[in-house]
């Protein structure tokens, strides 16, 4: 029972840390380069632990992210639900892709996320974002192999203890 409790706290802790990383302020020049940490963390857990990640969890994490950021309530919840839905649908294939193909799949999911965000913001009559706004998905995809290997290593170490 203790091992299950530890793994549950590890799961919750990584999601909480991803939400905190999302809140880290960056200089205005670096803000477009900030990856979408909650999405990357949820993608990892979707691929590695299907029974823990549900659309309800994605919606809850998205609502927390909306409240933390002070954006339109439900914006990130909808985006994370769409991302988790697609990842769950193709989980059996994505898990066994080589890392470079998995990185391309993550890039496609992050670009899809940006397109959804663009649609929501256009419906809210906000101004079009600048061109460098599209850089963040590429940064997130470039960080994916490192994040995946880091979380996998830490999860394996926790399992051994």
N, C-alpha and C positions, 0 to 999 in steps of 0.2 A: 504494500500500500504506500509505503514511503517513496518508492521509486516513481510510482504514478503521480504522487503529489508533487515531487520534485520536477518531473517533466511538465506537469501542468503549470507550475510556477515559471518554468523556463519559457513555455509558450506565451504566457501572459506577459512576462517580462520583456520578451523580444518585441511584442506588439506595442507595449507601453514605451519602450525605448525608441521604436520607430516613430511614434507620435511625438515624442520629445525632440527627436532629430528634425522633424518637420517644422518645429517651432524655433529652431536655432536661427537667429537673425544673421543675415549676410549683408555685406555692402551691396549697394544698388547694382554695381557693375557685375557682381557674382550671382545675384539672385536668379537670373535665367538658367544658371548651371546647376541649381539645387535639384537633386533627384526626388522623386515622389516615394519617400521611404516607406510609408504604410503599404503602398501597393507592392513594393519589392518584398517586404516582409510577409505579407499575405500570400504572395506568389510562392515564396519558399515553402511556407507551411501547407499550401494547397498541394504542392507537388510531393511533399514528404509525409504529410499526415492528413489524408483525405477526410477521415472521420471527425477531425477537430474543426476544420474550416467549412462553414456553411454560408449560405447567402445571408442568413440572419446575423451571423458574426460579422461578415463584411459590411452589412448595413449598419450595425452597431459601431464598428470601428470608424466607418465613414461619418456617422453622426457626431462621434466624439471629435473627429478631425474638423468637422464643420464648426462645432462649438469652439474649439481651440483657435481656429483661424479667423472666426468671425465672418465667414462667407455665407452665402445663401444656404439655408438649412436643407440638407438632402442632396446637395450638389456632389460632394465627395462620396456620400453614401451610394448614390446611383452609379457613379463611376466605378467604385470598388465592387459593387454587386455585379456589374457587367463584366468586369475583369475576372472576378472569381468564377462566375458562371462559365465563361469561355475556358478558363484554366481547368475547371472541374470536368468540363465536357471532353477536353482533349488530354486529360491528365495521364492516361495510360500510355499515350504516345510521347508526350513531353518528357516524362520521367526518364525514358530510355534514349532520348536524343543525345548525341555527343554534345559537349559543352558549347561548341560554336553554334550548333543548330538551336540549342536551347536559348542561347543569347539572342539569336535572331527572332525566335518566337517571343521572347520577353520584349524585344524592341517593338515587334508588331503589336503586342498588347499595350505597351506604353504609348505608342502612337495612336492606337484606337482610343485610349484614355484621353489624350490631348484633343482628338477630334470631338469626342463627347463633351469635353469641357468647352471647346470653342462653340459648339451648338448651344449649350446652356447659356453661355455668356452672350451669344448673339440674340437669343430669345429674351434675355434680360436687358437688351438694348445697351450693352456695354461696348466700348470701343474695341476695334480689332487689335489684338496683341502685336507687338513688334516681331520681326523675323527671328530674333534670337530666342524667342519664347519656345521655339521648336527644338532647341538644343537639349533641354532636360531629358527627354526620352533617350537620346543617344548616350548621355552621361549615365543614366540609370542602367542602360543595357551594357555599357562598358564596365560598370561596377558589379554587374550581376555575377560573373564567375567568382570574383573575390568574396562577395557577400555570401554566395551559396556555399563556397568552400569553408568560409569562416563559421557560418552557422552549423554546417554539417559536422565540422570538427568539434565544435563545442557541444553539440548534441551527442556525438559519439562518446566524448569524454564523460559527460553526465551519465550516459547509459552504463559505462564501465564501472563507475563508482557505485 
